[in-house]
Amino acid sequence: MIIREILSLIAFLIGTAFGIVGMIGLFRFKDPYSRLHAGSLCATTAVFSYLIALLLLSPSLASTARLIILIVFFLISAPTGSSIVARFIWESEDAEKHRSSMAKEDKGL
Amino acid sequence: MSSFILSGMQIALFSFAFITLIRLMLGPTSSDRLVALNVLSAVSLALLILWGIRNRRTLYLDVALVYDIFGFLGFLAITRFLKHRKEGR
């Protein structure tokens, strides 16, 4: 029982660290691509670590089985949603100026 | 110790949701708002699962599964709608 709680605490701390870093990145980055990177990578890792911590703390077998199905579906659906958002940003008109500004910065470097 | 972890997780998830809501309101373009909405759907999914584990009710986990599926379909609908609105203009 105590090993379960210690592993759950470790997963909780990892998830909190990734979540805080992702929230900082969501505000500090300039263009939507970098924000999507910070949001999708760090928030997905944080939520996944929280789900593992909850899986270790789950009280009954019924909730454990449902949590495993939820984790598998979350691992499928979260990157697909990020990919849909990335394609929307790539095809929208606002991204044109971000792309041109990034190209200018690369030329300056 | 278990209740301490669950309480800390709830506080952390609520603060993540609040920060993401601020980003959702501040975002200058629709792309930034969609990025924030993507994060917010994942955080609210984790909140639903946390509530189900904490109250020992498996009903909330079923609700979380259906919420995940429909949030995924909602993204497709929102991006399709915004794209068609931009093309029509």
N, CA and C atoms of all chains as a GROMACS GRO file, in nm:
protein
  594
    1MET      N    1   0.084  -0.122   0.000
    1MET     CA    2   0.000   0.000   0.000
    1MET      C    3   0.087   0.126   0.000
    2ILE      N    4   0.192   0.124   0.083
    2ILE     CA    5   0.273   0.245   0.093
    2ILE      C    6   0.358   0.264  -0.033
    3ILE      N    7   0.395   0.152  -0.099
    3ILE     CA    8   0.473   0.163  -0.223
    3ILE      C    9   0.388   0.229  -0.332
    4ARG      N   10   0.260   0.189  -0.336
    4ARG     CA   11   0.166   0.252  -0.429
    4ARG      C   12   0.160   0.404  -0.411
    5GLU      N   13   0.151   0.446  -0.284
    5GLU     CA   14   0.137   0.590  -0.261
    5GLU      C   15   0.266   0.665  -0.295
    6ILE      N   16   0.380   0.602  -0.270
    6ILE     CA   17   0.507   0.670  -0.302
    6ILE      C   18   0.522   0.684  -0.453
    7LEU      N   19   0.487   0.577  -0.528
    7LEU     CA   20   0.494   0.586  -0.675
    7LEU      C   21   0.395   0.690  -0.728
    8SER      N   22   0.278   0.696  -0.666
    8SER     CA   23   0.178   0.794  -0.706
    8SER      C   24   0.226   0.936  -0.678
    9LEU      N   25   0.295   0.954  -0.563
    9LEU     CA   26   0.349   1.087  -0.531
    9LEU      C   27   0.456   1.127  -0.632
   10ILE      N   28   0.539   1.030  -0.674
   10ILE     CA   29   0.643   1.062  -0.774
   10ILE      C   30   0.579   1.104  -0.906
   11ALA      N   31   0.476   1.031  -0.949
   11ALA     CA   32   0.407   1.067  -1.074
   11ALA      C   33   0.340   1.204  -1.061
   12PHE      N   34   0.284   1.232  -0.943
   12PHE     CA   35   0.220   1.363  -0.921
   12PHE      C   36   0.322   1.477  -0.930
   13LEU      N   37   0.441   1.456  -0.871
   13LEU     CA   38   0.542   1.562  -0.876
   13LEU      C   39   0.592   1.583  -1.019
   14ILE      N   40   0.611   1.473  -1.094
   14ILE     CA   41   0.656   1.487  -1.234
   14ILE      C   42   0.551   1.562  -1.315
   15GLY      N   43   0.423   1.527  -1.295
   15GLY     CA   44   0.317   1.594  -1.368
   15GLY      C   45   0.306   1.740  -1.334
   16THR      N   46   0.324   1.775  -1.206
   16THR     CA   47   0.316   1.916  -1.166
   16THR      C   48   0.431   1.996  -1.227
   17ALA      N   49   0.552   1.938  -1.229
   17ALA     CA   50   0.666   2.009  -1.287
   17ALA      C   51   0.644   2.034  -1.436
   18PHE      N   52   0.598   1.930  -1.508
   18PHE     CA   53   0.574   1.947  -1.652
   18PHE      C   54   0.461   2.048  -1.676
   19GLY      N   55   0.358   2.045  -1.591
   19GLY     CA   56   0.246   2.138  -1.610
   19GLY      C   57   0.287   2.282  -1.589
   20ILE      N   58   0.370   2.307  -1.486
   20ILE     CA   59   0.414   2.445  -1.460
   20ILE      C   60   0.500   2.496  -1.575
   21VAL      N   61   0.591   2.409  -1.624
   21VAL     CA   62   0.676   2.450  -1.736
   21VAL      C   63   0.592   2.478  -1.861
   22GLY      N   64   0.490   2.394  -1.884
   22GLY     CA   65   0.403   2.416  -1.999
   22GLY      C   66   0.322   2.544  -1.989
   23MET      N   67   0.275   2.575  -1.866
   23MET     CA   68   0.199   2.700  -1.850
   23MET      C   69   0.288   2.822  -1.870
   24ILE      N   70   0.415   2.813  -1.825
   24ILE     CA   71   0.507   2.924  -1.850
   24ILE      C   72   0.530   2.940  -2.000
   25GLY      N   73   0.548   2.825  -2.069
   25GLY     CA   74   0.572   2.832  -2.213
   25GLY      C   75   0.453   2.884  -2.289
   26LEU      N   76   0.332   2.858  -2.238
   26LEU     CA   77   0.211   2.907  -2.306
   26LEU      C   78   0.204   3.059  -2.305
   27PHE      N   79   0.271   3.123  -2.206
   27PHE     CA   80   0.267   3.268  -2.201
   27PHE      C   81   0.392   3.334  -2.258
   28ARG      N   82   0.506   3.265  -2.254
   28ARG     CA   83   0.631   3.331  -2.292
   28ARG      C   84   0.656   3.327  -2.442
   29PHE      N   85   0.606   3.224  -2.511
   29PHE     CA   86   0.638   3.212  -2.653
   29PHE      C   87   0.560   3.312  -2.737
   30LYS      N   88   0.617   3.342  -2.855
   30LYS     CA   89   0.561   3.452  -2.934
   30LYS      C   90   0.456   3.406  -3.035
   31ASP      N   91   0.487   3.301  -3.113
   31ASP     CA   92   0.396   3.266  -3.222
   31ASP      C   93   0.314   3.141  -3.185
   32PRO      N   94   0.204   3.116  -3.258
   32PRO     CA   95   0.116   3.003  -3.221
   32PRO      C   96   0.181   2.866  -3.234
   33TYR      N   97   0.281   2.851  -3.320
   33TYR     CA   98   0.346   2.720  -3.333
   33TYR      C   99   0.418   2.683  -3.204
   34SER      N  100   0.496   2.779  -3.149
   34SER     CA  101   0.568   2.751  -3.025
   34SER      C  102   0.471   2.728  -2.910
   35ARG      N  103   0.361   2.805  -2.910
   35ARG     CA  104   0.262   2.786  -2.804
   35ARG      C  105   0.197   2.648  -2.816
   36LEU      N  106   0.173   2.605  -2.939
   36LEU     CA  107   0.115   2.471  -2.956
   36LEU      C  108   0.212   2.364  -2.909
   37HIS      N  109   0.341   2.387  -2.936
   37HIS     CA  110   0.444   2.293  -2.889
   37HIS      C  111   0.443   2.284  -2.737
   38ALA      N  112   0.447   2.402  -2.670
   38ALA     CA  113   0.449   2.403  -2.524
   38ALA      C  114   0.321   2.341  -2.469
   39GLY      N  115   0.208   2.382  -2.524
   39GLY     CA  116   0.081   2.333  -2.470
   39GLY      C  117   0.062   2.185  -2.492
   40SER      N  118   0.083   2.138  -2.614
   40SER     CA  119   0.051   1.998  -2.640
   40SER      C  120   0.152   1.906  -2.575
   41LEU      N  121   0.280   1.940  -2.578
   41LEU     CA  122   0.379   1.850  -2.520
   41LEU      C  123   0.368   1.846  -2.368
   42CYS      N  124   0.378   1.964  -2.305
   42CYS     CA  125   0.386   1.965  -2.159
   42CYS      C  126   0.252   1.933  -2.095
   43ALA      N  127   0.143   1.984  -2.150
   43ALA     CA  128   0.014   1.957  -2.087
   43ALA      C  129  -0.025   1.811  -2.105
   44THR      N  130   0.007   1.753  -2.222
   44THR     CA  131  -0.025   1.611  -2.239
   44THR      C  132   0.056   1.525  -2.145
   45THR      N  133   0.186   1.558  -2.128
   45THR     CA  134   0.268   1.481  -2.034
   45THR      C  135   0.219   1.497  -1.890
   46ALA      N  136   0.178   1.619  -1.854
   46ALA     CA  137   0.130   1.643  -1.718
   46ALA      C  138   0.003   1.564  -1.693
   47VAL      N  139  -0.092   1.568  -1.787
   47VAL     CA  140  -0.219   1.497  -1.767
   47VAL      C  141  -0.196   1.347  -1.767
   48PHE      N  142  -0.103   1.300  -1.851
   48PHE     CA  143  -0.074   1.156  -1.854
   48PHE      C  144  -0.011   1.110  -1.722
   49SER      N  145   0.079   1.192  -1.665
   49SER     CA  146   0.137   1.155  -1.535
   49SER      C  147   0.031   1.155  -1.426
   50TYR      N  148  -0.061   1.251  -1.432
   50TYR     CA  149  -0.170   1.253  -1.334
   50TYR      C  150  -0.258   1.130  -1.347
   51LEU      N  151  -0.283   1.088  -1.472
   51LEU     CA  152  -0.366   0.969  -1.491
   51LEU      C  153  -0.296   0.845  -1.436
   52ILE      N  154  -0.162   0.838  -1.450
   52ILE     CA  155  -0.090   0.724  -1.393
   52ILE      C  156  -0.097   0.727  -1.240
   53ALA      N  157  -0.085   0.850  -1.182
   53ALA     CA  158  -0.096   0.862  -1.036
   53ALA      C  159  -0.234   0.821  -0.988
   54LEU      N  160  -0.338   0.857  -1.064
   54LEU     CA  161  -0.474   0.818  -1.026
   54LEU      C  162  -0.496   0.668  -1.045
   55LEU      N  163  -0.430   0.610  -1.146
   55LEU     CA  164  -0.440   0.466  -1.167
   55LEU      C  165  -0.382   0.390  -1.049
   56LEU      N  166  -0.272   0.443  -0.991
   56LEU     CA  167  -0.213   0.377  -0.875
   56LEU      C  168  -0.300   0.393  -0.751
   57LEU      N  169  -0.382   0.500  -0.747
   57LEU     CA  170  -0.464   0.525  -0.628
   57LEU      C  171  -0.607   0.474  -0.642
   58SER      N  172  -0.639   0.410  -0.755
   58SER     CA  173  -0.780   0.381  -0.780
   58SER      C  174  -0.834   0.276  -0.683
   59PRO      N  175  -0.954   0.296  -0.629
   59PRO     CA  176  -1.002   0.213  -0.519
   59PRO      C  177  -1.050   0.074  -0.558
   60SER      N  178  -1.109   0.058  -0.678
   60SER     CA  179  -1.168  -0.072  -0.711
   60SER      C  180  -1.125  -0.117  -0.849
   61LEU      N  181  -1.157  -0.240  -0.883
   61LEU     CA  182  -1.115  -0.295  -1.011
   61LEU      C  183  -1.192  -0.232  -1.126
   62ALA      N  184  -1.318  -0.194  -1.102
   62ALA     CA  185  -1.399  -0.135  -1.209
   62ALA      C  186  -1.341  -0.002  -1.255
   63SER      N  187  -1.299   0.082  -1.158
   63SER     CA  188  -1.241   0.212  -1.196
   63SER      C  189  -1.103   0.192  -1.258
   64THR      N  190  -1.030   0.088  -1.217
   64THR     CA  191  -0.899   0.063  -1.279
   64THR      C  192  -0.914   0.027  -1.426
   65ALA      N  193  -1.009  -0.060  -1.458
   65ALA     CA  194  -1.031  -0.098  -1.598
   65ALA      C  195  -1.073   0.022  -1.682
   66ARG      N  196  -1.163   0.103  -1.628
   66ARG     CA  197  -1.206   0.222  -1.704
   66ARG      C  198  -1.090   0.319  -1.723
   67LEU      N  199  -1.004   0.331  -1.620
   67LEU     CA  200  -0.890   0.423  -1.632
   67LEU      C  201  -0.792   0.376  -1.738
   68ILE      N  202  -0.774   0.244  -1.750
   68ILE     CA  203  -0.681   0.194  -1.854
   68ILE      C  204  -0.736   0.226  -1.994
   69ILE      N  205  -0.868   0.206  -2.012
   69ILE     CA  206  -0.929   0.241  -2.141
   69ILE      C  207  -0.913   0.391  -2.168
   70LEU      N  208  -0.933   0.473  -2.062
   70LEU     CA  209  -0.922   0.618  -2.078
   70LEU      C  210  -0.780   0.659  -2.114
   71ILE      N  211  -0.680   0.594  -2.053
   71ILE     CA  212  -0.540   0.629  -2.082
   71ILE      C  213  -0.506   0.596  -2.227
   72VAL      N  214  -0.551   0.477  -2.274
   72VAL     CA  215  -0.524   0.439  -2.413
   72VAL      C  216  -0.591   0.537  -2.508
   73PHE      N  217  -0.717   0.572  -2.479
   73PHE     CA  218  -0.786   0.664  -2.568
   73PHE      C  219  -0.725   0.804  -2.562
   74PHE      N  220  -0.679   0.845  -2.444
   74PHE     CA  221  -0.615   0.977  -2.434
   74PHE      C  222  -0.485   0.980  -2.513
   75LEU      N  223  -0.409   0.870  -2.510
   75LEU     CA  224  -0.284   0.865  -2.587
   75LEU      C  225  -0.312   0.870  -2.737
   76ILE      N  226  -0.430   0.822  -2.780
   76ILE     CA  227  -0.463   0.832  -2.923
   76ILE      C  228  -0.516   0.971  -2.956
   77SER      N  229  -0.605   1.024  -2.871
   77SER     CA  230  -0.681   1.144  -2.910
   77SER      C  231  -0.605   1.274  -2.889
   78ALA      N  232  -0.516   1.282  -2.790
   78ALA     CA  233  -0.449   1.409  -2.763
   78ALA      C  234  -0.353   1.451  -2.875
   79PRO      N  235  -0.265   1.362  -2.928
   79PRO     CA  236  -0.181   1.405  -3.040
   79PRO      C  237  -0.260   1.431  -3.167
   80THR      N  238  -0.373   1.359  -3.186
   80THR     CA  239  -0.454   1.384  -3.304
   80THR      C  240  -0.519   1.522  -3.298
   81GLY      N  241  -0.565   1.561  -3.178
   81GLY     CA  242  -0.621   1.695  -3.162
   81GLY      C  243  -0.516   1.803  -3.186
   82SER      N  244  -0.395   1.779  -3.136
   82SER     CA  245  -0.287   1.876  -3.160
   82SER      C  246  -0.255   1.886  -3.308
   83SER      N  247  -0.261   1.772  -3.378
   83SER     CA  248  -0.233   1.773  -3.522
   83SER      C  249  -0.341   1.850  -3.598
   84ILE      N  250  -0.468   1.836  -3.553
   84ILE     CA  251  -0.576   1.911  -3.618
   84ILE      C  252  -0.555   2.061  -3.599
   85VAL      N  253  -0.517   2.101  -3.475
   85VAL     CA  254  -0.493   2.243  -3.448
   85VAL      C  255  -0.375   2.295  -3.529
   86ALA      N  256  -0.269   2.212  -3.541
   86ALA     CA  257  -0.150   2.255  -3.616
   86ALA      C  258  -0.184   2.275  -3.764
   87ARG      N  259  -0.265   2.184  -3.819
   87ARG     CA  260  -0.304   2.200  -3.960
   87ARG      C  261  -0.390   2.325  -3.977
   88PHE      N  262  -0.477   2.354  -3.877
   88PHE     CA  263  -0.558   2.476  -3.886
   88PHE      C  264  -0.470   2.600  -3.884
   89ILE      N  265  -0.367   2.601  -3.797
   89ILE     CA  266  -0.277   2.717  -3.791
   89ILE      C  267  -0.202   2.732  -3.923
   90TRP      N  268  -0.160   2.618  -3.981
   90TRP     CA  269  -0.082   2.623  -4.106
   90TRP      C  270  -0.166   2.677  -4.220
   91GLU      N  271  -0.296   2.644  -4.219
   91GLU     CA  272  -0.380   2.687  -4.330
   91GLU      C  273  -0.447   2.822  -4.308
   92SER      N  274  -0.438   2.877  -4.185
   92SER     CA  275  -0.507   3.004  -4.161
   92SER      C  276  -0.423   3.120  -4.213
   93GLU      N  277  -0.490   3.234  -4.227
   93GLU     CA  278  -0.423   3.351  -4.284
   93GLU      C  279  -0.328   3.417  -4.185
   94ASP      N  280  -0.355   3.401  -4.056
   94ASP     CA  281  -0.271   3.468  -3.956
   94ASP      C  282  -0.130   3.413  -3.955
   95ALA      N  283  -0.115   3.286  -4.000
   95ALA     CA  284   0.017   3.223  -3.991
   95ALA      C  285   0.113   3.275  -4.096
   96GLU      N  286   0.062   3.341  -4.198
   96GLU     CA  287   0.150   3.388  -4.305
   96GLU      C  288   0.255   3.485  -4.252
   97LYS      N  289   0.208   3.579  -4.169
   97LYS     CA  290   0.304   3.679  -4.120
   97LYS      C  291   0.401   3.618  -4.020
   98HIS      N  292   0.354   3.517  -3.943
   98HIS     CA  293   0.447   3.450  -3.852
   98HIS      C  294   0.555   3.377  -3.931
   99ARG      N  295   0.513   3.310  -4.040
   99ARG     CA  296   0.612   3.239  -4.121
   99ARG      C  297   0.713   3.334  -4.182
  100SER      N  298   0.663   3.450  -4.233
  100SER     CA  299   0.756   3.545  -4.294
  100SER      C  300   0.850   3.605  -4.190
  101SER      N  301   0.798   3.631  -4.067
  101SER     CA  302   0.887   3.687  -3.964
  101SER      C  303   0.991   3.584  -3.921
  102MET      N  304   0.950   3.456  -3.915
  102MET     CA  305   1.048   3.353  -3.880
  102MET      C  306   1.156   3.342  -3.988
  103ALA      N  307   1.117   3.353  -4.116
  103ALA     CA  308   1.215   3.346  -4.224
  103ALA      C  309   1.312   3.463  -4.215
  104LYS      N  310   1.260   3.582  -4.179
  104LYS     CA  311   1.347   3.699  -4.166
  104LYS      C  312   1.449   3.678  -4.054
  105GLU      N  313   1.401   3.623  -3.941
  105GLU     CA  314   1.493   3.600  -3.830
  105GLU      C  315   1.602   3.500  -3.868
  106ASP      N  316   1.563   3.398  -3.946
  106ASP     CA  317   1.663   3.301  -3.987
  106ASP      C  318   1.767   3.364  -4.077
  107LYS      N  319   1.721   3.455  -4.164
  107LYS     CA  320   1.816   3.520  -4.254
  107LYS      C  321   1.910   3.609  -4.172
  108GLY      N  322   1.855   3.676  -4.068
  108GLY     CA  323   1.939   3.761  -3.985
  108GLY      C  324   2.044   3.681  -3.910
  109LEU      N  325   2.008   3.560  -3.870
  109LEU     CA  326   2.106   3.480  -3.799
  109LEU      C  327   2.215   3.431  -3.895
  110MET      N  328  -0.208   1.015   0.337
  110MET     CA  329  -0.117   1.053   0.229
  110MET      C  330  -0.190   1.051   0.094
  111SER      N  331  -0.280   0.953   0.080
  111SER     CA  332  -0.354   0.944  -0.045
  111SER      C  333  -0.445   1.065  -0.064
  112SER      N  334  -0.511   1.108   0.045
  112SER     CA  335  -0.600   1.224   0.033
  112SER      C  336  -0.518   1.351   0.011
  113PHE      N  337  -0.396   1.353   0.065
  113PHE     CA  338  -0.307   1.469   0.042
  113PHE      C  339  -0.271   1.480  -0.106
  114ILE      N  340  -0.239   1.364  -0.169
  114ILE     CA  341  -0.204   1.365  -0.311
  114ILE      C  342  -0.324   1.410  -0.394
  115LEU      N  343  -0.444   1.358  -0.357
  115LEU     CA  344  -0.564   1.394  -0.435
  115LEU      C  345  -0.596   1.542  -0.422
  116SER      N  346  -0.578   1.598  -0.300
  116SER     CA  347  -0.606   1.741  -0.283
  116SER      C  348  -0.505   1.826  -0.360
  117GLY      N  349  -0.377   1.787  -0.354
  117GLY     CA  350  -0.276   1.862  -0.427
  117GLY      C  351  -0.300   1.857  -0.576
  118MET      N  352  -0.345   1.740  -0.624
  118MET     CA  353  -0.374   1.726  -0.766
  118MET      C  354  -0.491   1.815  -0.807
  119GLN      N  355  -0.591   1.823  -0.719
  119GLN     CA  356  -0.707   1.908  -0.751
  119GLN      C  357  -0.668   2.055  -0.758
  120ILE      N  358  -0.585   2.100  -0.661
  120ILE     CA  359  -0.542   2.240  -0.661
  120ILE      C  360  -0.460   2.271  -0.786
  121ALA      N  361  -0.367   2.177  -0.821
  121ALA     CA  362  -0.282   2.199  -0.938
  121ALA      C  363  -0.365   2.204  -1.065
  122LEU      N  364  -0.464   2.114  -1.077
  122LEU     CA  365  -0.544   2.112  -1.200
  122LEU      C  366  -0.633   2.235  -1.211
  123PHE      N  367  -0.686   2.283  -1.096
  123PHE     CA  368  -0.768   2.404  -1.102
  123PHE      C  369  -0.682   2.525  -1.141
  124SER      N  370  -0.559   2.532  -1.089
  124SER     CA  371  -0.475   2.647  -1.127
  124SER      C  372  -0.434   2.638  -1.274
  125PHE      N  373  -0.408   2.515  -1.326
  125PHE     CA  374  -0.378   2.502  -1.469
  125PHE      C  375  -0.497   2.547  -1.554
  126ALA      N  376  -0.618   2.508  -1.512
  126ALA     CA  377  -0.738   2.547  -1.587
  126ALA      C  378  -0.756   2.697  -1.586
  127PHE      N  379  -0.727   2.761  -1.470
  127PHE     CA  380  -0.743   2.906  -1.460
  127PHE      C  381  -0.642   2.978  -1.549
  128ILE      N  382  -0.516   2.933  -1.548
  128ILE     CA  383  -0.413   2.997  -1.631
  128ILE      C  384  -0.447   2.979  -1.779
  129THR      N  385  -0.496   2.860  -1.816
  129THR     CA  386  -0.532   2.837  -1.955
  129THR      C  387  -0.652   2.922  -1.997
  130LEU      N  388  -0.745   2.946  -1.903
  130LEU     CA  389  -0.859   3.032  -1.935
  130LEU      C  390  -0.812   3.175  -1.960
  131ILE      N  391  -0.712   3.222  -1.883
  131ILE     CA  392  -0.657   3.356  -1.907
  131ILE      C  393  -0.596   3.364  -2.046
  132ARG      N  394  -0.523   3.256  -2.084
  132ARG     CA  395  -0.463   3.253  -2.219
  132ARG      C  396  -0.573   3.251  -2.325
  133LEU      N  397  -0.683   3.179  -2.295
  133LEU     CA  398  -0.794   3.171  -2.390
  133LEU      C  399  -0.859   3.306  -2.412
  134MET      N  400  -0.865   3.388  -2.304
  134MET     CA  401  -0.926   3.520  -2.320
  134MET      C  402  -0.829   3.619  -2.381
  135LEU      N  403  -0.696   3.603  -2.355
  135LEU     CA  404  -0.599   3.701  -2.404
  135LEU      C  405  -0.563   3.681  -2.550
  136GLY      N  406  -0.575   3.552  -2.598
  136GLY     CA  407  -0.518   3.518  -2.728
  136GLY      C  408  -0.559   3.612  -2.840
  137PRO      N  409  -0.464   3.671  -2.912
  137PRO     CA  410  -0.504   3.770  -3.013
  137PRO      C  411  -0.569   3.707  -3.136
  138THR      N  412  -0.524   3.588  -3.178
  138THR     CA  413  -0.582   3.526  -3.297
  138THR      C  414  -0.662   3.402  -3.257
  139SER      N  415  -0.737   3.350  -3.354
  139SER     CA  416  -0.816   3.230  -3.324
  139SER      C  417  -0.726   3.108  -3.307
  140SER      N  418  -0.604   3.110  -3.365
  140SER     CA  419  -0.512   2.998  -3.350
  140SER      C  420  -0.468   2.984  -3.203
  141ASP      N  421  -0.437   3.099  -3.139
  141ASP     CA  422  -0.397   3.094  -2.998
  141ASP      C  423  -0.510   3.042  -2.912
  142ARG      N  424  -0.632   3.085  -2.943
  142ARG     CA  425  -0.746   3.037  -2.864
  142ARG      C  426  -0.767   2.888  -2.881
  143LEU      N  427  -0.746   2.838  -3.002
  143LEU     CA  428  -0.761   2.693  -3.023
  143LEU      C  429  -0.655   2.614  -2.949
  144VAL      N  430  -0.532   2.668  -2.945
  144VAL     CA  431  -0.426   2.600  -2.869
  144VAL      C  432  -0.463   2.593  -2.722
  145ALA      N  433  -0.513   2.707  -2.667
  145ALA     CA  434  -0.552   2.708  -2.526
  145ALA      C  435  -0.669   2.613  -2.502
  146LEU      N  436  -0.762   2.604  -2.597
  146LEU     CA  437  -0.878   2.515  -2.581
  146LEU      C  438  -0.835   2.369  -2.582
  147ASN      N  439  -0.732   2.338  -2.661
  147ASN     CA  440  -0.678   2.202  -2.665
  147ASN      C  441  -0.624   2.161  -2.528
  148VAL      N  442  -0.549   2.253  -2.465
  148VAL     CA  443  -0.496   2.224  -2.331
  148VAL      C  444  -0.609   2.213  -2.229
  149LEU      N  445  -0.709   2.303  -2.244
  149LEU     CA  446  -0.817   2.307  -2.145
  149LEU      C  447  -0.901   2.180  -2.149
  150SER      N  448  -0.918   2.121  -2.267
  150SER     CA  449  -0.997   1.998  -2.274
  150SER      C  450  -0.924   1.884  -2.204
  151ALA      N  451  -0.790   1.878  -2.218
  151ALA     CA  452  -0.714   1.773  -2.148
  151ALA      C  453  -0.721   1.793  -1.997
  152VAL      N  454  -0.710   1.919  -1.951
  152VAL     CA  455  -0.713   1.946  -1.807
  152VAL      C  456  -0.849   1.914  -1.748
  153SER      N  457  -0.957   1.945  -1.821
  153SER     CA  458  -1.090   1.916  -1.767
  153SER      C  459  -1.118   1.766  -1.767
  154LEU      N  460  -1.059   1.693  -1.864
  154LEU     CA  461  -1.070   1.547  -1.861
  154LEU      C  462  -1.006   1.491  -1.735
  155ALA      N  463  -0.886   1.542  -1.701
  155ALA     CA  464  -0.818   1.496  -1.580
  155ALA      C  465  -0.897   1.533  -1.455
  156LEU      N  466  -0.964   1.650  -1.456
  156LEU     CA  467  -1.045   1.690  -1.340
  156LEU      C  468  -1.163   1.596  -1.320
  157LEU      N  469  -1.229   1.556  -1.433
  157LEU     CA  470  -1.342   1.464  -1.422
  157LEU      C  471  -1.297   1.330  -1.364
  158ILE      N  472  -1.181   1.280  -1.412
  158ILE     CA  473  -1.133   1.151  -1.363
  158ILE      C  474  -1.095   1.161  -1.216
  159LEU      N  475  -1.032   1.274  -1.178
  159LEU     CA  476  -0.995   1.294  -1.037
  159LEU      C  477  -1.118   1.294  -0.948
  160TRP      N  478  -1.225   1.359  -0.995
  160TRP     CA  479  -1.348   1.363  -0.915
  160TRP      C  480  -1.408   1.224  -0.899
  161GLY      N  481  -1.401   1.145  -1.009
  161GLY     CA  482  -1.454   1.009  -1.000
  161GLY      C  483  -1.374   0.921  -0.905
  162ILE      N  484  -1.242   0.934  -0.905
  162ILE     CA  485  -1.159   0.852  -0.816
  162ILE      C  486  -1.178   0.896  -0.671
  163ARG      N  487  -1.193   1.028  -0.652
  163ARG     CA  488  -1.198   1.079  -0.516
  163ARG      C  489  -1.329   1.041  -0.446
  164ASN      N  490  -1.440   1.047  -0.521
  164ASN     CA  491  -1.569   1.012  -0.462
  164ASN      C  492  -1.603   0.864  -0.477
  165ARG      N  493  -1.511   0.784  -0.535
  165ARG     CA  494  -1.531   0.641  -0.555
  165ARG      C  495  -1.656   0.612  -0.637
  166ARG      N  496  -1.675   0.688  -0.742
  166ARG     CA  497  -1.788   0.664  -0.831
  166ARG      C  498  -1.734   0.642  -0.972
  167THR      N  499  -1.772   0.529  -1.032
  167THR     CA  500  -1.723   0.503  -1.168
  167THR      C  501  -1.805   0.574  -1.274
  168LEU      N  502  -1.915   0.636  -1.234
  168LEU     CA  503  -2.000   0.707  -1.331
  168LEU      C  504  -1.924   0.822  -1.396
  169TYR      N  505  -1.842   0.892  -1.314
  169TYR     CA  506  -1.767   1.005  -1.368
  169TYR      C  507  -1.664   0.962  -1.472
  170LEU      N  508  -1.614   0.838  -1.459
  170LEU     CA  509  -1.516   0.790  -1.557
  170LEU      C  510  -1.583   0.764  -1.693
  171ASP      N  511  -1.707   0.714  -1.691
  171ASP     CA  512  -1.781   0.698  -1.816
  171ASP      C  513  -1.806   0.834  -1.881
  172VAL      N  514  -1.844   0.931  -1.797
  172VAL     CA  515  -1.866   1.066  -1.848
  172VAL      C  516  -1.738   1.121  -1.909
  173ALA      N  517  -1.623   1.092  -1.846
  173ALA     CA  518  -1.496   1.143  -1.896
  173ALA      C  519  -1.462   1.081  -2.031
  174LEU      N  520  -1.494   0.952  -2.050
  174LEU     CA  521  -1.466   0.886  -2.178
  174LEU      C  522  -1.549   0.949  -2.290
  175VAL      N  523  -1.678   0.970  -2.263
  175VAL     CA  524  -1.764   1.031  -2.364
  175VAL      C  525  -1.722   1.176  -2.390
  176TYR      N  526  -1.680   1.247  -2.286
  176TYR     CA  527  -1.633   1.384  -2.302
  176TYR      C  528  -1.509   1.390  -2.390
  177ASP      N  529  -1.420   1.291  -2.373
  177ASP     CA  530  -1.298   1.288  -2.455
  177ASP      C  531  -1.333   1.268  -2.602
  178ILE      N  532  -1.425   1.174  -2.631
  178ILE     CA  533  -1.464   1.148  -2.770
  178ILE      C  534  -1.527   1.271  -2.831
  179PHE      N  535  -1.620   1.336  -2.756
  179PHE     CA  536  -1.690   1.449  -2.816
  179PHE      C  537  -1.606   1.574  -2.822
  180GLY      N  538  -1.509   1.587  -2.732
  180GLY     CA  539  -1.417   1.699  -2.743
  180GLY      C  540  -1.331   1.686  -2.868
  181PHE      N  541  -1.293   1.562  -2.899
  181PHE     CA  542  -1.214   1.535  -3.019
  181PHE      C  543  -1.295   1.567  -3.145
  182LEU      N  544  -1.424   1.528  -3.146
  182LEU     CA  545  -1.507   1.559  -3.262
  182LEU      C  546  -1.537   1.709  -3.270
  183GLY      N  547  -1.546   1.773  -3.151
  183GLY     CA  548  -1.572   1.916  -3.149
  183GLY      C  549  -1.460   1.996  -3.210
  184PHE      N  550  -1.334   1.948  -3.192
  184PHE     CA  551  -1.222   2.017  -3.255
  184PHE      C  552  -1.233   2.014  -3.406
  185LEU      N  553  -1.270   1.897  -3.459
  185LEU     CA  554  -1.288   1.886  -3.605
  185LEU      C  555  -1.395   1.985  -3.651
  186ALA      N  556  -1.507   1.993  -3.578
  186ALA     CA  557  -1.617   2.080  -3.618
  186ALA      C  558  -1.575   2.226  -3.611
  187ILE      N  559  -1.503   2.265  -3.502
  187ILE     CA  560  -1.465   2.406  -3.486
  187ILE      C  561  -1.367   2.449  -3.595
  188THR      N  562  -1.266   2.363  -3.623
  188THR     CA  563  -1.169   2.402  -3.726
  188THR      C  564  -1.234   2.408  -3.863
  189ARG      N  565  -1.326   2.313  -3.891
  189ARG     CA  566  -1.396   2.315  -4.020
  189ARG      C  567  -1.479   2.442  -4.034
  190PHE      N  568  -1.547   2.480  -3.925
  190PHE     CA  569  -1.632   2.600  -3.927
  190PHE      C  570  -1.549   2.725  -3.948
  191LEU      N  571  -1.438   2.737  -3.875
  191LEU     CA  572  -1.356   2.859  -3.888
  191LEU      C  573  -1.293   2.868  -4.027
  192LYS      N  574  -1.253   2.752  -4.082
  192LYS     CA  575  -1.191   2.754  -4.214
  192LYS      C  576  -1.291   2.797  -4.321
  193HIS      N  577  -1.413   2.742  -4.311
  193HIS     CA  578  -1.514   2.780  -4.411
  193HIS      C  579  -1.554   2.926  -4.397
  194ARG      N  580  -1.554   2.977  -4.273
  194ARG     CA  581  -1.588   3.118  -4.255
  194ARG      C  582  -1.482   3.207  -4.318
  195LYS      N  583  -1.355   3.164  -4.306
  195LYS     CA  584  -1.249   3.246  -4.365
  195LYS      C  585  -1.252   3.239  -4.517
  196GLU      N  586  -1.283   3.119  -4.571
  196GLU     CA  587  -1.286   3.106  -4.717
  196GLU      C  588  -1.404   3.182  -4.775
  197GLY      N  589  -1.516   3.184  -4.703
  197GLY     CA  590  -1.635   3.249  -4.756
  197GLY      C  591  -1.623   3.399  -4.762
  198ARG      N  592  -1.532   3.456  -4.680
  198ARG     CA  593  -1.522   3.601  -4.673
  198ARG      C  594  -1.451   3.657  -4.796
   0.00000   0.00000   0.00000
